[in-house]
Amino acid sequence: MSQAYNPSDLVLVTGANGHVAQHVVDQLLALPAGPRVRATVRSNTTATQITNFYKDKDHAKNRLLVVVVPDIVVPGAFDDAVKDVTHIAHIASPLIIGAKDIANELLKPAMQGTVGILSSALKSPTVQAVVVTSSFGSVFDPKRGWRSGYKYTSADWNPITFEEAASPDLDLDSYPETWRPYITYCASKVVAERAAWDFQTAHSPHFTLSFVLPTYIGGPNILPLAHANPASSLSFSQSLIYNTATDPVALPKMDWPGWVDVRDVARAHVNALVTPAAAGKRWIVSAGMASYEDIADVVRRRFPALTPSSETQRIEHYTIDASPALRALGLGTYIPLEKTVVDTLRDVVDKDGRAVDGQNT
């Protein structure tokens, strides 16, 4: 059972402008007599945007401070940010686009970002608990394919190693074509998580450590989207919902059928930090399995002006056991897919299928 936050608590949330992190910040601030929040972002511009968003909100008064950590992989990057902090939700990940040198541009930065904040936390005696965002990609074994009839649990690991992923001879042809674009991304999540658990074993820190492993994440945003083109501000998985809803020709290619609402992912982080049973464990969060056909069906019911493709993509596939998080982290029930899809799209289209003004979301 989770415990309550105290007004004297100070929670550090990294990557605060990201889809998940903005909900974590907002949920923490919404707690009556809840903790103070120190949120990190990469730029002064983003810090100002978040500060201005909350400046007139009574529940955030004197409880939110946004600080800039421009590069999270620099040694000691979080040393100042963790001072006097009691809990840490580490959600930020290195911003890496088009990596050519997989080892030095992708894998090592992923490890350094995670181990770096743990190293900073080790220097701050006030830290009690750390929760880190990873991915179902660190659980899923892509070489096994769709694996019909198999149920993934948090005991499963993607078996890829640093050496395999970093090798110039990495044989992507040995993986099913569907997941080849994701192999090195998944590897970055695996090596970062394993490095964190190795850190815990080596240092026996004074704080607890846990991981949240979400599937594809849908749901609304807290912060306003881009004014001129709201859809351009969507996350990758939000964009999959948007593309499903707005492309009459083809559905996105079936790849990862697990979906979860961002509000549930955020609650998992918020609760894990004050749930003793969460310590030392990996928590898969997933509301269930859905094809892009399922998403298109929701769109046709709820946004009749939109005409998603009627393409058929049904595939027999694995399932995921995400029930432990419901019980141990006090989530109760997961938000259903229909609400996730509808609330995602309401940020970017109106009931008639027209683009909305991002500043009004």
Secondary structure, DSSP 8 states (H G I E B T S, - for coil): ------TT-EEEESSTTSHHHHHHHHHHHHSTT--EEEEEES-HHHHHHHHHHHTT-GGGTTTEEEEE-S-TTSTTTTTTTTTT-SEEEE-------S-SSIIIIIIHHHHHHHHHHHHHHHT-TT--EEEEE--GGGT--GGGTT-TT-EE-TT------HHHHH-TT--GGGS-GGGGGGHHHHHHHHHHHHHHHHHHHHH--SSEEEEEEE-EEE---SS---SS-GGGG--HHHHHHHHHHH-SS--------EEEEHHHHHHHHHHHTT-GGGTT-EEEE--EE--HHHHHHHHHHH-TT-------------EE--HHHHHHTT--S---HHHHHHHHHHTTB-TTS-B--GGG-
